[in-house]
Amino acid sequence: MPNQPTILYIEDNADNQRLVSRVLEARGFRILIADDGPRGIDLAEQSMPELVLVDMNIPSLDGYETATRLRSMPHLRTTPIVALTADVQPGTRERTLAAGCDGYISKPIDPRQLPQQVQEFIDGKREALPEPQETAVLREYTRKLVYRLEAQVEEVRSANQQLQEVDKLKSQFIAMVSHELRTPLTSILGYVELFERGTLGELGTAQQEAMEVLGRNARQLADQLNSLIYLQEVRASQLKRAPFLVHEVLRRVLGDLQHRADEAGVIIRAQLQPTALYNGDALSIEHALRQIVDNAIKFTPAGGQVLAAVQDDPRGVLVRVRDTGIGIPPEIGDKIFQPFYQVDSSLARTRSGVGVGLALVKHIIEAHSGEVSVRSEPGKGTLVSVVLGKA
């Protein structure tokens, strides 16, 4: 039907929704329904209703605050907003007008009168308070809004404090577990090295193979523990800054990881332009770059390539690591920087860690006034870009 007036109806009661919709649609109105204030505000932003009907007793953001928000929208400044309420107590009409409504319709709704009542407001009917009364009502309404806002701020503050306490306990637990595991692991690695050297006697072929597996897994566990400890140290800003050359650090990282790339059948290529001296924590930066390159190797199938490049940049130093690996789905692009998050794929599961690698990278880089970003396409590869900011 052409030229149907659009009514935005904000109401949480399904029976009322059906009743009002049936009555008004039968008279040629188009009805948009929202079951709470936030949804109604969203619909109002997307549409240009000729009139808004809002129930005053909707949950969460009540009808009074919803009406005030709607009235503040530039495209609704002249649109009639009409309150629906079953509250017949003295002052209800005044409060609805103070909140930004142009009038109100009492509940229960009379289906015979509702279309005419709605049409009157569309045609220009407006209710208003005498100025002295309006000032008093507005003052009281403002006081209640401020009180509600203060209560909400206190709720947010309390929730934030609880989150901080939980995060602190989590950090203390991680630090305790990491350090408690490090001592026995050091002993294990020490004995593995003695057996590998033959210091404790000759091993048979089967024993040598078992010792290689034990050593490889123990070293992997040591790397993961070191990542946890580094993460806690970086969060506590325990960085030791000194001038160093980033391209030399990246060269060392690539050299150390060459054997892993060879085992995985991945080709490493490097474009290392000499960089100026950078003032930062060289060990932390090396750890971050190692994580990035190791991830690139880890998630690149045999026959793929990893390209690492570094150069000076107007913002500081730019490091880029590109691989031809499995890529990252767009929906989890931001999550990979969260502690303990792991990509859920068959290749990822066969190369799993504890999920702190990229979270640690993010903390280290941001601690150096830098930023890290990821651009990826599933099945084609990933580009990790790191900018180390100028001190």
N, C-alpha and C positions, 0 to 999 in steps of 0.2 A: 504494500500500500504506500503510495507516494506521500511525502510530507507527514510522516508519522512523528508526532512529538515524542522525544526520548525521555523517559523517567528513570533516574537512578534510584533504586530502592535498597536501602541498607537495613537489613533485618536478619536476626539469627534464628527466628522461629519459622520452621518449614511450613506449618499450617498457614501462618500469616502471609508468607511469601506466595503460596499458591492462591490464597484468597485475593490478595491485592492484584496479582498478575492476571488472574482470570477476569476480575471486574474491569480493570483498566484496559487490558488488551481487547476486550469486547467492545470498548468505546474508541478503539483506534490508536491507543498509545502503544509505544514500543517500550518494553521493560528490561532494564539491566539490573541484575540482582547481585548484591554482595552480602555475605553472611557475617562480616565484621567490619570495624572501622578501617583498619589498614587496607583491606581489600577494596573497600568502597573508595578510599582515597586514590588507590591505584587506578581503578576504573574511571574515576573522575578525571584523572590526568590524561587518560587515553581517549576520552570521549567528550562531547559537548552536549550534555543533557539540558533539556529545557527546564527541568525541575529535579530537585533531589528530595526524596523522602527518607528521613533517618529516624530509626527508633532510638529513643533516649536510653534504653536499658540494655543495649548490646554489651557483651562482655569485653574484657581487655580494655581497649580504647573506647570509652563510653560515648554515647551520642552527643554529649555537650562538647567534648574535646574534638570529636570527629567533625562536628559542625564548624567549630572554630578553625580547624585546619582547612576545611573546604572553603570557608569564606575568605581565607588568606590567599587562595589561588587567583591569580590575575584574571583568568578566563571565566571564573565563577563569581566575580564581584557583583554582577547584576543578576545572576541566576537565582531564582527563588529556592531557598532551602526551608523545608517544612518539617517540623518535628512531629513524630507520632509518639504519644505517651498515654499510659493508663494512670499516671500519677495526677490526682486531682487535688493535691495538697496546695495550700496557699503558697504563692511564690513560684510555682512550676512554670507558668506562662512567662513570668519575668526572667527566670533563669534561661529559658530557651531563647528568648529574644536577645539577652545579653551574650549568649554564646555565638550568635551570628545567624540565628534562624529568622525567617520573615513571618512566622506564624506557626501555629501548631494545630493538629487534629487529634481529638481525644479518641482513645480506645475504650471499648471495642469499636472497630470501624463499622460504619453504616454503609453497606455496599450500594445503597440507592443514592446516597449523598456524595460518596467519595469522588466520582468522576467530576461532578460539578465543583466540588471544593478544590480539586487539583487544577481544573481549568481556570478558576478564579485567580489563583496565584500565578499561573502562566500569563494570564491577561493583565497582571499588574497589581493585584491586591498585596498590600504590605501592612503588617502590624508594627507599631512602634510604641515605645514607652515615653512618657513625658520626661523632659531632660533631667530634672532633679532626681526622679525615681531611677532613670537609666544610670545616672552617675553612681548612685548608692548600690544598685544591683551589680554594676560592672566592678565596683570596688570589692564587693563580697565574692564575686565570681573569680576575680584575679587572685584574691587571697587564697581561695580553695585550690586554684591551679598551682600557685607557688608552693602550697603545702604538699600537694600531690607530687610536684616535681622534686621537692626536697626528699620526700619519702623514696622516690625512684632512684635518686642519686645515692641515697644511703644504701639501698639494696645493691646497686651496682658496686659501690665501694666495698661493701661487705663481701660480695661474691668475688671481687678482684683480690681482696685480702686472702680469702680462702684459697684461691687459685695460686697465689704467690706462696702460701704456706705449703701447698701440695707440691709445687714445683721445687721448693727448697728441700723438702723431704726426699723427693725423687732424686735430686742432685746429690744429696748426702748419701743416699742408698747406693747410687751408681758409683760414687767415689769409693765408698767402703768396699763394695763387692769387687771393684776393679783392683784395688790395692791388695785386698785379701787373696785374690786369685793370682796376682802377679808373683808372689813369693814362691808358692809351689810350682808354678809354671816355669820360673827361672831354673829351679832344680831339675825339672824334667828336661828342659832344653840343654842344660849342662850335661846330663847323663847321655842324652841322645848324641851330642857332639863327641863325647868320649867313646861311645860305641862306634860312631861313624869313622873315627880316627883309628880304631883298633886298639886304643889304649887299654881297654878292659878285656882284651882277648879277641881272637878271630871269630867272625860270625859266618854261619853257613848262608847259602843263597836265600833260603826262605827267611832266615832271620834278618838279612840285609834288606830284603824287600819290605818286611814288616817295619823295620826301623826307619826306612825312607818314608813310609806312610805316616808313622808316628811323628817323625820330625816335621813333615810338611804340614800336618794338621796342628801340631803344637805351635809352629811359627805363624800359621794363619790365626790361631787363637791369640797369640801374642800381639799380632797386628791389630786385632779387634779391641783388645784390652787397651792398647796404646791409644787407639782412636777415642775410646770412652774417656780415658784420662785427659787426653788433649782437649776434648770437648769441654770438660769441667774447668780446665785451666784457662781456656779461651773465654769461657763465660765469666770467669772471675777476673778477666783482663790481666792475666799473668804473662804478659808478652815482654820479651827482651829485645829492644830495638837496637840495630847497628847497621851501618851502610854495607850493602852487598850487591852483587850482580845477579839479576833475576835470570838472565839467559844461561849463566853457569849453573845455577840451581836446577833449571829445567834440563840442561844437558846431563847433569848427574842423575836426575830422576829417570830419564829415558834410558841411560846406560844400565841403571840398576834393574829396570823392568824389562830389559831386552830378553832375558831368559824366559820370562813369563810369556812374552809375545811369541817367542820361538816355539815354546811348548804348545801354545794355542794355535799356531799356524797363522799368526797375524803379522802383517808387515808394518813396521814403524817408520815413518818419514818425519824429518825435522826441518824447520825453517827458523833458524836461531839467529836473529839479527842482534848484534852487540847492543846492550842496553846501558844506560847511565846508572850510576850508583843509586840504589834505592834504600831508603832508611826504613827498616822494618825488622820483624822477627824472622830471620832466615829459616830456622828450623820449622816454624809453623807454616811458612809459605811453602817450604819443601814438602811438608806433610800434605798440604792442601793440593798441590800439583800432583803429588804421587797418587792421591785418591782419585783425582780426575782422570789421569792417564790409565791407572789400574782399572777403573770402571770402563773406560773406552775399550781396553783389551778384553776385559771380562765379558762384555756384552756384544762383542764382534765375533761372528762365526769364522771358522778357519777359511783362509783365503781373502779375508777382508783387510782393510787398511786403517791405520790411525795416523793422522797428521797433526803434529804439535808445532805451533809457531809462537814466537814472542817478538815484540818490538816496542820501542818507546811510543808513547801516545800523549797527546795534549793533556789528557786527564791523569797521566802517570805512566804505567806500564800495562800493555795489553798482551794477554796470553789467550790463545785459542787452541782448543783440542777438538778435532773433527774425526768422527769414525764412520764406518760404513756398516754399523751394527744393526741391532733389532729395532732401535728407535724407542720413543716414549709416546704412549697414547696422549692426545691433547687433554683429556679429562683429568689426568694425574700430573700434568706438567708442574703445577705449584707444590704438589704434595711431596715430591722427591726431596725437597729441602727440609722436610720435617723429620725430627729425630725418630728412629726406629721404623721409618716407612720403607717398604721394599716393593719393587716392581713385581707384580704377580704375572710371571710368564714361565714357561718351561725352562728357557735358557737362564732366566734369573734365578730360579729355584736351584738349579744345579751349581750355581756359583754364589750362594747366599752368604751374607755376613750378618751383622746385628743391626744393620740399617742406620748407622750413624755417619757414614762416609760423607755424603753431600751436605748433611746438616752441619757437620764439622767444617766443611769447606766454606759454607755460607758464613758461619761465625768468624772464621779466621779472616776471610776477605773483608767482611764488614768491620772487623776490628782494625783493619788497615785503611779505613775510610774508602773502601772499594765496593764493587758490586759484582755479582755473578749472575749470568743469565744462561738459559738453555733454549735452543731452537732445535726441534726434532720432527721427524716424519717417520711414522711406524713403517718398518721394513726397509728404510733407506738410510737411516743413520741419525746421528746427533752431533750438534755443535755446542760446545760449552765455551763461553767467553768470560774471561776474568779481567776486570780492570782493577789494578792496584792503585788506589788514590794517592795523590801527593800529600805528604805529611804537612 
